[in-house]
């Protein structure tokens, strides 16, 4: 009887140790995805219906909102300059930032490197008795301590901004 109980309990215990990755970000709900909804501006009646522009199939409506343009406006920019390229006033900044070259596939390279890092870190961390956020454990050595970093730069003689107080 004890052997049968052990044969039943051991697979159940091992099955509970499934590796879910560093962060399991899956939508398990059958409901709508609220992030896919885009609010529209209120409808406005034109002064003259004869002066309306002709409809353009596949193009945006006058009441469609643009998150990009709203973000540019919120940060004090001009939405009409969003697709105009790099302004001349930022040319020196862009030239300095790209002085050592620009990697054409930087996002793909970083994603691949990060996937290898997470796989290497998750090798022996999948066995836990209680649920633990392994993301913070894996990236602990990659985080920046603002207080220590500011102190290091201040000792080197650099002017540094303040950092958030301890909570």
C-alpha positions in Angstrom: 0.0 0.0 0.0 2.9 2.4 0.8 4.5 1.7 -2.5 1.3 2.5 -4.4 1.0 5.7 -2.5 4.6 6.6 -3.3 4.2 5.7 -6.9 1.2 8.1 -7.1 2.7 10.9 -5.0 6.2 11.1 -6.6 4.9 11.9 -10.1 2.5 14.5 -8.7 5.3 16.2 -6.7 7.6 16.2 -9.7 4.8 17.5 -12.0 4.4 20.5 -9.7 8.0 21.6 -10.5 7.2 22.6 -14.1 9.5 25.3 -15.5 7.4 28.3 -16.5 10.3 30.5 -17.6 11.4 33.6 -15.9 8.0 35.3 -16.2 5.0 33.6 -17.6 3.2 36.4 -19.5 0.4 34.6 -21.2 -3.2 35.7 -21.5 -5.3 33.0 -19.9 -8.5 34.9 -20.0 -11.2 34.3 -22.6 -12.3 38.0 -22.4 -11.3 40.9 -24.6 -7.9 42.4 -24.6 -8.3 45.9 -23.3 -5.0 47.0 -24.7 -6.2 46.4 -28.2 -9.0 49.0 -27.9 -8.3 52.5 -29.1 -10.6 55.3 -28.0 -11.8 57.7 -30.7 -12.3 61.4 -30.5 -15.9 62.6 -30.2 -17.6 63.1 -33.5 -17.9 66.6 -34.8 -20.4 68.0 -37.3 -18.7 69.9 -40.1 -19.9 73.5 -40.9 -20.6 72.5 -44.5 -21.1 68.9 -45.7 -20.3 69.9 -49.3 -16.7 70.9 -48.3 -15.8 67.6 -46.8 -12.7 65.8 -48.4 -13.4 62.8 -50.5 -13.2 59.4 -48.6 -9.9 57.6 -48.7 -10.3 53.8 -48.2 -7.7 52.3 -45.9 -6.7 55.7 -44.4 -7.3 57.0 -40.9 -10.5 58.8 -40.1 -10.6 62.3 -38.7 -11.8 61.0 -35.3 -9.0 58.4 -35.0 -6.5 59.1 -32.3 -2.7 58.6 -32.8 -0.9 57.5 -29.7 2.4 58.5 -31.3 1.2 62.1 -32.0 -0.3 62.4 -28.6 2.9 61.3 -27.0 4.9 63.7 -29.0 2.6 66.6 -28.0 2.7 65.5 -24.4 6.5 65.8 -24.4 6.4 69.3 -26.1 7.2 68.2 -29.6 5.4 68.9 -32.9 3.4 65.9 -34.3 3.8 67.1 -37.9 7.6 66.6 -37.6 7.2 62.9 -36.5 8.0 61.5 -40.0 10.1 64.3 -41.2 13.4 62.7 -40.3 16.1 64.1 -38.0 16.0 67.9 -37.6 19.1 69.8 -38.2 19.2 70.9 -34.5 19.7 67.2 -33.5 22.3 66.4 -36.2 25.2 66.8 -33.9 23.6 64.6 -31.2 22.9 61.8 -33.7 26.3 62.0 -35.2 28.0 61.8 -31.7 25.7 58.8 -30.7 26.6 56.9 -33.8 30.3 57.7 -33.9 31.3 54.1 -33.2 28.9 52.6 -35.7 25.3 51.5 -35.7 24.3 47.8 -35.5 21.6 47.2 -38.1 20.0 44.3 -36.2 20.5 45.5 -32.6 17.0 44.5 -31.4 17.3 40.9 -32.7 20.9 40.6 -31.4 19.8 41.8 -27.9 16.8 39.5 -27.9 19.0 36.5 -28.8 21.6 37.3 -26.2 18.9 37.8 -23.5 17.3 34.5 -24.4 20.6 32.7 -24.0 21.2 34.5 -20.7 17.7 33.6 -19.3 18.2 30.0 -20.4 21.6 29.8 -18.7 20.2 31.3 -15.5 17.0 29.2 -15.5 19.0 25.9 -15.7 19.0 25.1 -12.0 16.3 27.5 -10.7 13.2 25.6 -11.8 12.9 23.6 -8.6 11.1 25.7 -6.0 8.9 24.8 -3.1 7.2 28.1 -3.0 6.4 30.5 -5.8 9.3 32.9 -6.3 9.8 35.7 -8.9 12.8 34.3 -10.7 13.1 37.4 -13.0 14.5 39.5 -10.2 16.8 36.7 -9.1 18.2 36.2 -12.6 18.8 39.9 -13.3 20.0 40.9 -9.8 23.6 41.4 -10.9 22.5 43.4 -13.9 20.6 46.1 -11.9 22.1 49.5 -11.2 22.2 50.7 -7.6 21.6 54.5 -8.0 23.1 55.4 -4.7 26.4 53.6 -5.2 26.7 54.7 -8.8 26.1 58.4 -7.9 28.6 58.1 -5.1 31.2 56.6 -7.5 30.7 59.4 -10.0 30.8 62.1 -7.2 34.1 60.6 -5.9 35.4 60.9 -9.5 34.5 64.6 -9.5 31.5 64.5 -11.9 28.4 66.6 -11.3 25.6 64.2 -10.7 21.8 64.7 -10.3 20.1 63.5 -7.1 18.5 60.1 -6.9 15.3 58.9 -5.4 15.3 58.6 -1.6 15.1 55.2 0.1 11.5 54.1 0.8 
